[in-house]
């Protein structure tokens, strides 16, 4: 019998660890292991995919490396009925009896549809991967790749903090995180950045000015504390909370990916925020150098840290054991060190029919600790001597400063 392994979505540290572990356990159990190149891309098109027969020699040293030896793609296997049928037929042509999909929410959704369509003819399991950390795993466990991305990203931000202090400037750092601000918040917390701005702190739709004023308010407050530098980490998902025409009328965001998402990578949200912050500071009579920096692609193929090395080896092993025991249609997670399959249909949002997104819970102590260590405007800053001290950094009178900036402080406080 043949185990097929494919990778979907963006890269994440630890993919090769899952491939190596799953292939090793499958071969020990007498299975042939076939790696399928480029995710669902060729299967969805009805073309024979490139494959790699995995052997012990092929996998002996890949577990510690970044990237994916099978590459990856963002092709949606469940785009429509015809595409799904082509994928199922292509897997059958490869004589695949078991399929292990390594991916995030969209790959998991596609796997659920294949499991449903094949009704046991092909056993399907998914191993959750995303540096966004936005899949609803048991016990709030991280998705693999997140810890490595946070670690590598924190090192980059630490260097930017030193540069900001040395050159007396501010950085607006945009991190990956389409729906969840977990990575932005995690990097900020680990590196000790000045503040993080995440989608969960805002309503379903907000105006660009609120985001800009959150950063500007932090810059002004930081100056009142005698510091003229800082780093603001912003999750890219902020762009989805702001009307597109408010970001920039000249930016063409009509094109969407295979899953119907706006391509956030095509929206220069960092540049938009940088220019907006510069303009707002100028209106307040402040002249500060503000730079934009994106952090994301540097993290996705990094060498996994020990946590992810350990984690992915257990996930790959558990996935094969689950399939060989007759299981299908589950996401493989860990709970208390034990493998815990989670039915893919249990992960679906009943309203959208898609995989639920795990967001940062802004009511937890973990979030409160992060907030307490940030410099940003809070309701207590709009009274008495605190208000006078902050407002005097600008050309605004205290009352005028309170009128213009109080909304961002009050909203953030109500969420936290």
C-alpha positions as a Markdown table, in Angstrom:
| # | Residue | x | y | z |
|---|---|---|---|---|
| 1 | Unk | 0.0 | 0.0 | 0.0 |
| 2 | Unk | 1.1 | 3.5 | -0.7 |
| 3 | Unk | 1.2 | 6.6 | 1.5 |
| 4 | Unk | 1.2 | 9.8 | -0.4 |
| 5 | Unk | 2.5 | 13.0 | 1.3 |
| 6 | Unk | 2.0 | 16.5 | 0.0 |
| 7 | Unk | 2.4 | 20.0 | 1.3 |
| 8 | Unk | 0.0 | 22.9 | 0.8 |
| 9 | Unk | 0.0 | 26.6 | 1.6 |
| 10 | Unk | 3.0 | 28.7 | 2.6 |
| 11 | Unk | 6.2 | 27.2 | 4.0 |
| 12 | Unk | 6.7 | 26.8 | 7.7 |
| 13 | Unk | 9.7 | 25.6 | 9.7 |
| 14 | Unk | 9.3 | 21.9 | 10.5 |
| 15 | Unk | 7.7 | 20.6 | 7.3 |
| 16 | Unk | 10.6 | 18.3 | 6.5 |
| 17 | Unk | 10.5 | 17.0 | 10.1 |
| 18 | Unk | 6.9 | 15.8 | 9.5 |
| 19 | Unk | 7.8 | 14.3 | 6.1 |
| 20 | Unk | 10.8 | 12.4 | 7.6 |
| 21 | Unk | 9.0 | 11.1 | 10.6 |
| 22 | Unk | 5.9 | 10.0 | 8.7 |
| 23 | Unk | 7.9 | 8.4 | 5.9 |
| 24 | Unk | 10.1 | 6.5 | 8.4 |
| 25 | Unk | 7.2 | 5.1 | 10.4 |
| 26 | Unk | 5.3 | 4.2 | 7.2 |
| 27 | Unk | 8.3 | 2.3 | 5.8 |
| 28 | Unk | 8.8 | 0.5 | 9.1 |
| 29 | Unk | 5.2 | -0.6 | 8.8 |
| 30 | Unk | 5.7 | -1.9 | 5.2 |
| 31 | Unk | 4.2 | 0.9 | 3.2 |
| 32 | Unk | 5.6 | 2.5 | 0.1 |
| 33 | Unk | 5.9 | 6.3 | 0.5 |
| 34 | Unk | 5.4 | 8.6 | -2.4 |
| 35 | Unk | 6.1 | 12.3 | -2.0 |
| 36 | Unk | 3.9 | 14.5 | -4.3 |
| 37 | Unk | 5.6 | 17.7 | -5.5 |
| 38 | Unk | 3.8 | 21.1 | -5.5 |
| 39 | Unk | 0.8 | 20.2 | -3.3 |
| 40 | Unk | -2.4 | 19.8 | -5.2 |
| 41 | Unk | -1.3 | 21.9 | -8.2 |
| 42 | Unk | -1.0 | 19.2 | -10.9 |
| 43 | Unk | -3.7 | 17.0 | -9.4 |
| 44 | Unk | -6.2 | 19.8 | -9.6 |
| 45 | Unk | -5.3 | 20.5 | -13.2 |
| 46 | Unk | -5.7 | 16.8 | -14.1 |
| 47 | Unk | -2.0 | 16.4 | -14.8 |
| 48 | Unk | 0.3 | 13.6 | -13.5 |
| 49 | Unk | 2.2 | 15.2 | -10.6 |
| 50 | Unk | 5.9 | 15.0 | -10.1 |
| 51 | Unk | 6.7 | 12.5 | -7.4 |
| 52 | Unk | 9.6 | 11.4 | -5.3 |
| 53 | Unk | 9.7 | 7.9 | -3.9 |
| 54 | Unk | 10.9 | 8.4 | -0.3 |
| 55 | Unk | 13.5 | 6.0 | 1.1 |
| 56 | Unk | 15.4 | 5.9 | 4.3 |
| 57 | Unk | 18.4 | 7.4 | 2.4 |
| 58 | Unk | 16.2 | 10.3 | 1.1 |
| 59 | Unk | 14.9 | 11.3 | 4.5 |
| 60 | Unk | 18.0 | 10.5 | 6.7 |
| 61 | Unk | 19.1 | 14.2 | 7.1 |
| 62 | Unk | 16.1 | 16.3 | 6.1 |
| 63 | Unk | 14.4 | 16.5 | 9.5 |
| 64 | Unk | 16.6 | 19.4 | 10.8 |
| 65 | Unk | 16.3 | 21.5 | 7.6 |
| 66 | Unk | 14.0 | 24.3 | 6.7 |
| 67 | Unk | 11.8 | 24.5 | 3.6 |
| 68 | Unk | 10.0 | 21.5 | 2.0 |
| 69 | Unk | 11.7 | 18.9 | -0.1 |
| 70 | Unk | 8.3 | 18.4 | -1.8 |
| 71 | Unk | 7.9 | 22.1 | -2.4 |
| 72 | Unk | 4.4 | 23.5 | -1.9 |
| 73 | Unk | 1.6 | 25.4 | -3.6 |
| 74 | Unk | -1.6 | 27.2 | -2.7 |
| 75 | Unk | -3.9 | 25.3 | -5.1 |
| 76 | Unk | -7.4 | 24.7 | -3.8 |
| 77 | Unk | -8.4 | 21.1 | -4.4 |
| 78 | Unk | -12.0 | 21.8 | -3.5 |
| 79 | Unk | -12.4 | 24.9 | -5.7 |
| 80 | Unk | -15.4 | 23.2 | -7.5 |
| 81 | Unk | -16.7 | 19.7 | -8.1 |
| 82 | Unk | -14.6 | 19.1 | -11.3 |
| 83 | Unk | -11.4 | 20.1 | -9.5 |
| 84 | Unk | -12.2 | 17.8 | -6.6 |
| 85 | Unk | -12.9 | 14.9 | -8.9 |
| 86 | Unk | -9.6 | 15.5 | -10.7 |
| 87 | Unk | -7.7 | 15.4 | -7.5 |
| 88 | Unk | -9.4 | 12.2 | -6.3 |
| 89 | Unk | -8.8 | 10.5 | -9.7 |
| 90 | Unk | -5.2 | 11.6 | -9.7 |
| 91 | Unk | -4.6 | 10.1 | -6.3 |
| 92 | Unk | -6.2 | 6.9 | -7.4 |
| 93 | Unk | -4.0 | 6.8 | -10.5 |
| 94 | Unk | -0.9 | 7.0 | -8.2 |
| 95 | Unk | -2.4 | 4.0 | -6.2 |
| 96 | Unk | -2.5 | 6.1 | -3.1 |
| 97 | Unk | -4.3 | 4.3 | -0.2 |
| 98 | Unk | -3.4 | 6.8 | 2.5 |
| 99 | Unk | -2.8 | 10.6 | 2.1 |
| 100 | Unk | -1.0 | 12.8 | 4.5 |
| 101 | Unk | -1.6 | 16.5 | 3.9 |
| 102 | Unk | 0.7 | 19.0 | 5.6 |
| 103 | Unk | -0.8 | 22.5 | 5.6 |
| 104 | Unk | -2.9 | 25.3 | 7.2 |
| 105 | Unk | -6.6 | 26.0 | 7.2 |
| 106 | Unk | -7.1 | 25.9 | 3.5 |
| 107 | Unk | -5.1 | 22.7 | 3.0 |
| 108 | Unk | -7.1 | 21.2 | 5.9 |
| 109 | Unk | -10.3 | 22.2 | 4.3 |
| 110 | Unk | -9.3 | 20.6 | 1.0 |
| 111 | Unk | -8.3 | 17.4 | 2.9 |
| 112 | Unk | -11.7 | 17.3 | 4.6 |
| 113 | Unk | -13.4 | 17.4 | 1.2 |
| 114 | Unk | -11.2 | 14.6 | -0.2 |
| 115 | Unk | -11.9 | 12.4 | 2.8 |
| 116 | Unk | -15.6 | 13.1 | 2.4 |
| 117 | Unk | -15.6 | 12.3 | -1.3 |
| 118 | Unk | -13.5 | 9.1 | -1.1 |
| 119 | Unk | -15.5 | 7.7 | 1.9 |
| 120 | Unk | -12.7 | 5.5 | 3.2 |
| 121 | Unk | -11.2 | 4.4 | -0.2 |
| 122 | Unk | -8.4 | 6.9 | 0.7 |
| 123 | Unk | -7.5 | 7.4 | 4.3 |
| 124 | Unk | -6.8 | 11.1 | 4.8 |
| 125 | Unk | -5.0 | 12.9 | 7.7 |
| 126 | Unk | -3.8 | 16.5 | 8.0 |
| 127 | Unk | -0.9 | 17.8 | 10.1 |
| 128 | Unk | -1.5 | 21.5 | 11.0 |
| 129 | Unk | 1.2 | 23.9 | 9.8 |
| 130 | Unk | 1.2 | 27.7 | 9.8 |
| 131 | Unk | 3.4 | 30.4 | 11.3 |
| 132 | Unk | 0.2 | 32.4 | 11.9 |
| 133 | Unk | -0.8 | 30.0 | 14.7 |
| 134 | Unk | -4.5 | 30.4 | 13.7 |
| 135 | Unk | -5.8 | 26.8 | 13.7 |
| 136 | Unk | -8.1 | 25.8 | 16.7 |
| 137 | Unk | -5.9 | 23.0 | 18.2 |
| 138 | Unk | -6.7 | 21.3 | 21.5 |
| 139 | Unk | -5.3 | 22.8 | 24.7 |
| 140 | Unk | -4.5 | 26.0 | 22.7 |
| 141 | Unk | -1.4 | 24.2 | 21.4 |
| 142 | Unk | 0.7 | 26.1 | 18.8 |
| 143 | Unk | 0.8 | 25.1 | 15.2 |
| 144 | Unk | 4.2 | 23.8 | 14.2 |
| 145 | Unk | 6.4 | 26.4 | 12.7 |
| 146 | Unk | 5.1 | 29.2 | 14.9 |
| 147 | Unk | 7.7 | 28.9 | 17.7 |
| 148 | Unk | 10.5 | 29.0 | 15.1 |
| 149 | Unk | 9.0 | 31.9 | 13.3 |
| 150 | Unk | 8.6 | 33.8 | 16.6 |
| 151 | Unk | 12.1 | 33.1 | 17.6 |
| 152 | Unk | 13.7 | 34.1 | 14.3 |
| 153 | Unk | 11.4 | 37.2 | 14.1 |
| 154 | Unk | 12.2 | 38.3 | 17.6 |
| 155 | Unk | 15.9 | 38.3 | 16.8 |
| 156 | Unk | 15.3 | 40.5 | 13.7 |
| 157 | Unk | 13.2 | 42.9 | 15.8 |
| 158 | Unk | 15.9 | 43.0 | 18.5 |
| 159 | Unk | 18.3 | 44.2 | 15.9 |
| 160 | Unk | 15.8 | 46.8 | 14.7 |
| 161 | Unk | 15.4 | 48.0 | 18.3 |
| 162 | Unk | 19.1 | 48.6 | 18.5 |
| 163 | Unk | 19.1 | 50.4 | 15.2 |
| 164 | Unk | 16.2 | 52.5 | 16.2 |
| 165 | Unk | 17.9 | 53.5 | 19.4 |
| 166 | Unk | 21.2 | 54.2 | 17.7 |
| 167 | Unk | 19.7 | 56.3 | 14.9 |
| 168 | Unk | 16.8 | 57.8 | 16.9 |
| 169 | Unk | 14.1 | 56.6 | 14.5 |
| 170 | Unk | 11.0 | 54.5 | 14.5 |
| 171 | Unk | 10.2 | 51.3 | 12.6 |
| 172 | Unk | 6.8 | 50.2 | 11.6 |
| 173 | Unk | 7.3 | 46.4 | 11.2 |
| 174 | Unk | 4.6 | 44.5 | 9.4 |
| 175 | Unk | 4.5 | 40.7 | 10.2 |
| 176 | Unk | 2.5 | 37.9 | 8.6 |
| 177 | Unk | -0.8 | 37.0 | 10.1 |
| 178 | Unk | -3.9 | 37.2 | 7.8 |
| 179 | Unk | -6.5 | 36.8 | 10.5 |
| 180 | Unk | -4.7 | 36.3 | 13.7 |
| 181 | Unk | -2.2 | 38.7 | 15.4 |
| 182 | Unk | -0.5 | 35.8 | 17.3 |
| 183 | Unk | 2.8 | 36.1 | 15.5 |
| 184 | Unk | 3.0 | 39.9 | 15.7 |
| 185 | Unk | 2.1 | 39.8 | 19.4 |
| 186 | Unk | 4.5 | 36.9 | 20.1 |
| 187 | Unk | 7.5 | 38.6 | 18.4 |
| 188 | Unk | 6.7 | 41.9 | 20.1 |
| 189 | Unk | 6.5 | 40.2 | 23.5 |
| 190 | Unk | 9.7 | 38.1 | 23.0 |
| 191 | Unk | 11.8 | 41.0 | 21.7 |
| 192 | Unk | 10.5 | 43.8 | 23.9 |
| 193 | Unk | 9.3 | 45.9 | 21.0 |
| 194 | Unk | 7.5 | 49.2 | 21.9 |
| 195 | Unk | 4.0 | 48.0 | 20.9 |
| 196 | Unk | 2.1 | 45.5 | 18.8 |
| 197 | Unk | -1.0 | 46.4 | 16.8 |
| 198 | Unk | -3.2 | 43.3 | 16.0 |
| 199 | Unk | -6.6 | 42.8 | 14.3 |
| 200 | Unk | -8.2 | 41.5 | 17.4 |
| 201 | Unk | -8.0 | 44.9 | 19.0 |
| 202 | Unk | -10.2 | 46.5 | 16.4 |
| 203 | Unk | -13.9 | 46.0 | 15.3 |
| 204 | Unk | -14.7 | 44.0 | 12.2 |
| 205 | Unk | -14.1 | 47.1 | 10.2 |
| 206 | Unk | -12.2 | 50.2 | 11.3 |
| 207 | Unk | -10.8 | 53.3 | 9.7 |
| 208 | Unk | -7.1 | 53.7 | 8.7 |
| 209 | Unk | -6.9 | 56.7 | 11.0 |
| 210 | Unk | -7.5 | 54.6 | 14.1 |
| 211 | Unk | -4.5 | 52.4 | 13.3 |
| 212 | Unk | -2.3 | 55.3 | 12.5 |
| 213 | Unk | -3.3 | 57.2 | 15.7 |
| 214 | Unk | -2.5 | 54.1 | 17.8 |
| 215 | Unk | 1.1 | 54.2 | 16.5 |
| 216 | Unk | 1.3 | 58.0 | 16.6 |
| 217 | Unk | -0.1 | 58.0 | 20.2 |
| 218 | Unk | 2.7 | 55.5 | 21.2 |
| 219 | Unk | 5.3 | 57.7 | 19.6 |
| 220 | Unk | 4.1 | 60.8 | 21.5 |
| 221 | Unk | 3.9 | 59.0 | 24.8 |
| 222 | Unk | 7.3 | 57.5 | 24.3 |
| 223 | Unk | 8.7 | 61.0 | 23.8 |
| 224 | Unk | 7.1 | 62.1 | 27.0 |
| 225 | Unk | 9.1 | 59.4 | 28.7 |
| 226 | Unk | 12.3 | 60.8 | 27.3 |
| 227 | Unk | 12.7 | 58.2 | 24.5 |
| 228 | Unk | 12.8 | 59.2 | 20.8 |
| 229 | Unk | 12.8 | 55.8 | 19.2 |
| 230 | Unk | 10.8 | 52.6 | 19.0 |
| 231 | Unk | 9.5 | 49.7 | 17.0 |
| 232 | Unk | 5.8 | 49.1 | 16.4 |
| 233 | Unk | 4.9 | 45.5 | 15.2 |
| 234 | Unk | 1.7 | 45.4 | 13.1 |
| 235 | Unk | 0.0 | 42.2 | 11.9 |
| 236 | Unk | -0.7 | 42.3 | 8.2 |
| 237 | Unk | -4.3 | 41.2 | 8.9 |
| 238 | Unk | -5.0 | 44.8 | 9.9 |
| 239 | Unk | -5.4 | 45.4 | 6.2 |
| 240 | Unk | -8.5 | 43.2 | 6.1 |
| 241 | Unk | -10.2 | 45.3 | 8.8 |
| 242 | Unk | -9.7 | 48.6 | 6.8 |
| 243 | Unk | -11.8 | 49.4 | 3.7 |
| 244 | Unk | -9.6 | 48.8 | 0.6 |
| 245 | Unk | -10.2 | 52.2 | -0.8 |
| 246 | Unk | -8.9 | 53.7 | 2.4 |
| 247 | Unk | -5.5 | 51.9 | 2.0 |
| 248 | Unk | -4.8 | 53.4 | -1.4 |
| 249 | Unk | -7.0 | 54.0 | -4.4 |
| 250 | Unk | -4.2 | 53.3 | -6.8 |
| 251 | Unk | -3.5 | 49.8 | -5.5 |
| 252 | Unk | -5.1 | 47.1 | -7.5 |
| 253 | Unk | -6.3 | 44.4 | -5.1 |
| 254 | Unk | -9.0 | 42.9 | -7.4 |
| 255 | Unk | -6.9 | 39.8 | -7.9 |
| 256 | Unk | -7.5 | 37.1 | -5.3 |
| 257 | Unk | -5.8 | 33.8 | -4.7 |
| 258 | Unk | -7.2 | 30.3 | -5.2 |
| 259 | Unk | -9.1 | 30.5 | -2.0 |
| 260 | Unk | -10.7 | 33.9 | -2.7 |
| 261 | Unk | -8.4 | 35.9 | -0.4 |
| 262 | Unk | -7.1 | 39.3 | -1.1 |
| 263 | Unk | -3.4 | 39.0 | -1.7 |
| 264 | Unk | -2.1 | 40.8 | 1.4 |
| 265 | Unk | 1.4 | 40.6 | 0.0 |
| 266 | Unk | 0.3 | 42.9 | -2.8 |
| 267 | Unk | -0.9 | 45.6 | -0.4 |
| 268 | Unk | 2.0 | 47.7 | 0.9 |
| 269 | Unk | 0.4 | 48.2 | 4.3 |
| 270 | Unk | 3.7 | 49.0 | 5.9 |
| 271 | Unk | 4.3 | 51.9 | 3.4 |
| 272 | Unk | 0.7 | 53.1 | 3.8 |
| 273 | Unk | 1.0 | 53.2 | 7.6 |
| 274 | Unk | 4.5 | 54.8 | 7.5 |
| 275 | Unk | 3.3 | 57.6 | 5.2 |
| 276 | Unk | 0.2 | 58.1 | 7.4 |
| 277 | Unk | 2.2 | 58.2 | 10.6 |
| 278 | Unk | 4.7 | 60.7 | 9.0 |
| 279 | Unk | 1.8 | 62.9 | 7.9 |
| 280 | Unk | 0.1 | 62.8 | 11.3 |
| 281 | Unk | 3.3 | 63.5 | 13.2 |
| 282 | Unk | 3.9 | 66.5 | 11.0 |
| 283 | Unk | 0.4 | 67.8 | 11.8 |
| 284 | Unk | 1.3 | 67.6 | 15.5 |
| 285 | Unk | 4.5 | 69.5 | 14.9 |
| 286 | Unk | 6.8 | 66.5 | 15.3 |
| 287 | Unk | 9.6 | 65.5 | 13.0 |
| 288 | Unk | 10.6 | 61.9 | 13.5 |
| 289 | Unk | 12.2 | 59.5 | 11.0 |
| 290 | Unk | 9.8 | 56.6 | 10.4 |
| 291 | Unk | 10.7 | 53.5 | 8.4 |
| 292 | Unk | 8.7 | 50.6 | 7.2 |
| 293 | Unk | 9.9 | 47.0 | 7.3 |
| 294 | Unk | 8.2 | 43.7 | 6.4 |
| 295 | Unk | 9.0 | 40.5 | 8.3 |
| 296 | Unk | 7.6 | 37.3 | 6.9 |
| 297 | Unk | 9.3 | 35.5 | 4.1 |
| 298 | Unk | 12.5 | 35.4 | 6.2 |
| 299 | Unk | 10.7 | 33.2 | 8.7 |
| 300 | Unk | 9.0 | 30.6 | 6.7 |
| 301 | Unk | 11.9 | 28.4 | 5.7 |
| 302 | Unk | 14.1 | 28.9 | 8.7 |
| 303 | Unk | 15.8 | 26.0 | 10.3 |
| 304 | Unk | 13.3 | 24.7 | 13.0 |
| 305 | Unk | 14.1 | 25.3 | 16.7 |
| 306 | Unk | 14.2 | 22.2 | 18.9 |
| 307 | Unk | 10.6 | 22.7 | 20.0 |
| 308 | Unk | 9.4 | 22.3 | 16.4 |
| 309 | Unk | 11.9 | 19.5 | 15.7 |
| 310 | Unk | 10.4 | 17.5 | 18.6 |
| 311 | Unk | 6.8 | 18.5 | 17.8 |
| 312 | Unk | 6.9 | 17.6 | 14.1 |
| 313 | Unk | 8.5 | 14.2 | 14.7 |
| 314 | Unk | 5.6 | 13.2 | 17.0 |
| 315 | Unk | 3.0 | 14.6 | 14.6 |
| 316 | Unk | 4.3 | 12.7 | 11.6 |
| 317 | Unk | 4.5 | 9.4 | 13.6 |
| 318 | Unk | 1.0 | 10.0 | 15.0 |
| 319 | Unk | -0.5 | 10.6 | 11.6 |
| 320 | Unk | 0.8 | 7.3 | 10.2 |
| 321 | Unk | -0.4 | 5.4 | 13.2 |
| 322 | Unk | -3.8 | 7.0 | 12.9 |
| 323 | Unk | -4.2 | 6.1 | 9.3 |
| 324 | Unk | -3.0 | 2.5 | 9.7 |
| 325 | Unk | -5.5 | 2.0 | 12.5 |
| 326 | Unk | -8.3 | 2.8 | 10.1 |
| 327 | Unk | -8.7 | 6.5 | 10.8 |
| 328 | Unk | -9.5 | 9.1 | 8.2 |
| 329 | Unk | -10.7 | 12.7 | 8.0 |
| 330 | Unk | -8.9 | 14.0 | 11.0 |
| 331 | Unk | -6.3 | 16.7 | 11.9 |
| 332 | Unk | -3.5 | 15.3 | 14.0 |
| 333 | Unk | -2.8 | 17.2 | 17.2 |
| 334 | Unk | -1.1 | 16.6 | 20.5 |
| 335 | Unk | -2.7 | 16.9 | 23.9 |
| 336 | Unk | -0.6 | 16.2 | 27.0 |
| 337 | Unk | 2.1 | 14.6 | 24.9 |
| 338 | Unk | -0.4 | 12.2 | 23.3 |
| 339 | Unk | -1.6 | 12.2 | 19.8 |
| 340 | Unk | -5.2 | 13.4 | 19.5 |
| 341 | Unk | -7.0 | 13.2 | 16.2 |
| 342 | Unk | -9.5 | 16.0 | 15.7 |
| 343 | Unk | -12.2 | 15.3 | 13.1 |
| 344 | Unk | -11.9 | 17.7 | 10.3 |
| 345 | Unk | -15.7 | 18.3 | 10.2 |
| 346 | Unk | -15.5 | 19.4 | 13.9 |
| 347 | Unk | -13.2 | 22.2 | 12.8 |
| 348 | Unk | -15.6 | 23.8 | 10.3 |
| 349 | Unk | -17.4 | 27.0 | 11.1 |
| 350 | Unk | -21.1 | 26.3 | 10.6 |
| 351 | Unk | -21.7 | 29.8 | 9.2 |
| 352 | Unk | -19.0 | 29.8 | 6.6 |
| 353 | Unk | -18.4 | 26.1 | 6.0 |
| 354 | Unk | -14.7 | 26.7 | 6.3 |
| 355 | Unk | -12.1 | 25.9 | 9.0 |
| 356 | Unk | -12.5 | 28.0 | 12.1 |
| 357 | Unk | -9.8 | 30.6 | 12.8 |
| 358 | Unk | -8.2 | 30.8 | 16.2 |
| 359 | Unk | -7.7 | 34.5 | 17.2 |
| 360 | Unk | -5.7 | 36.1 | 20.0 |
| 361 | Unk | -7.9 | 36.1 | 23.1 |
| 362 | Unk | -7.5 | 39.6 | 24.4 |
| 363 | Unk | -9.1 | 38.7 | 27.7 |
| 364 | Unk | -6.3 | 36.4 | 28.8 |
| 365 | Unk | -3.4 | 37.1 | 31.2 |
| 366 | Unk | -1.0 | 36.3 | 28.3 |
| 367 | Unk | -2.4 | 39.2 | 26.4 |
| 368 | Unk | -2.5 | 41.5 | 29.4 |
| 369 | Unk | 1.1 | 40.8 | 30.2 |
| 370 | Unk | 2.0 | 41.8 | 26.6 |
| 371 | Unk | -0.1 | 45.0 | 26.9 |
| 372 | Unk | 1.4 | 46.0 | 30.2 |
| 373 | Unk | 4.8 | 46.0 | 28.7 |
| 374 | Unk | 3.9 | 48.1 | 25.7 |
| 375 | Unk | 4.1 | 51.9 | 25.4 |
| 376 | Unk | 0.7 | 53.0 | 24.1 |
| 377 | Unk | -2.0 | 55.4 | 25.1 |
| 378 | Unk | -4.3 | 54.2 | 27.9 |
| 379 | Unk | -7.4 | 55.9 | 29.4 |
| 380 | Unk | -5.3 | 57.0 | 32.5 |
| 381 | Unk | -3.1 | 59.1 | 30.2 |
| 382 | Unk | -6.0 | 61.6 | 29.5 |
| 383 | Unk | -6.2 | 63.1 | 33.0 |
| 384 | Unk | -4.2 | 65.6 | 35.0 |
| 385 | Unk | -0.4 | 65.8 | 34.8 |
| 386 | Unk | -0.2 | 62.7 | 32.6 |
| 387 | Unk | -2.2 | 64.4 | 29.9 |
| 388 | Unk | -0.3 | 67.7 | 30.2 |
| 389 | Unk | 3.1 | 65.9 | 29.9 |
| 390 | Unk | 2.0 | 64.0 | 26.8 |
| 391 | Unk | 0.2 | 66.8 | 25.1 |
| 392 | Unk | 3.2 | 69.2 | 25.5 |
| 393 | Unk | 5.2 | 67.0 | 23.1 |
| 394 | Unk | 2.9 | 68.3 | 20.4 |
| 395 | Unk | 1.4 | 71.5 | 19.2 |
| 396 | Unk | -2.0 | 70.6 | 20.6 |
| 397 | Unk | -3.5 | 71.8 | 23.9 |
| 398 | Unk | -4.3 | 69.1 | 26.4 |
| 399 | Unk | -8.0 | 69.2 | 25.7 |
| 400 | Unk | -7.5 | 69.0 | 21.9 |
| 401 | Unk | -5.1 | 66.1 | 22.3 |
| 402 | Unk | -7.6 | 64.2 | 24.4 |
| 403 | Unk | -10.4 | 64.8 | 21.9 |
| 404 | Unk | -8.3 | 63.5 | 19.0 |
| 405 | Unk | -6.6 | 60.5 | 20.6 |
| 406 | Unk | -8.9 | 59.3 | 23.4 |
| 407 | Unk | -10.9 | 57.0 | 21.1 |
| 408 | Unk | -7.9 | 54.6 | 20.4 |
| 409 | Unk | -7.1 | 54.3 | 24.1 |
| 410 | Unk | -10.7 | 53.7 | 25.1 |
| 411 | Unk | -11.3 | 51.1 | 22.5 |
| 412 | Unk | -8.1 | 49.2 | 23.2 |
| 413 | Unk | -8.9 | 49.2 | 26.9 |
| 414 | Unk | -12.4 | 47.9 | 26.4 |
| 415 | Unk | -11.0 | 45.0 | 24.4 |
| 416 | Unk | -8.4 | 44.2 | 27.0 |
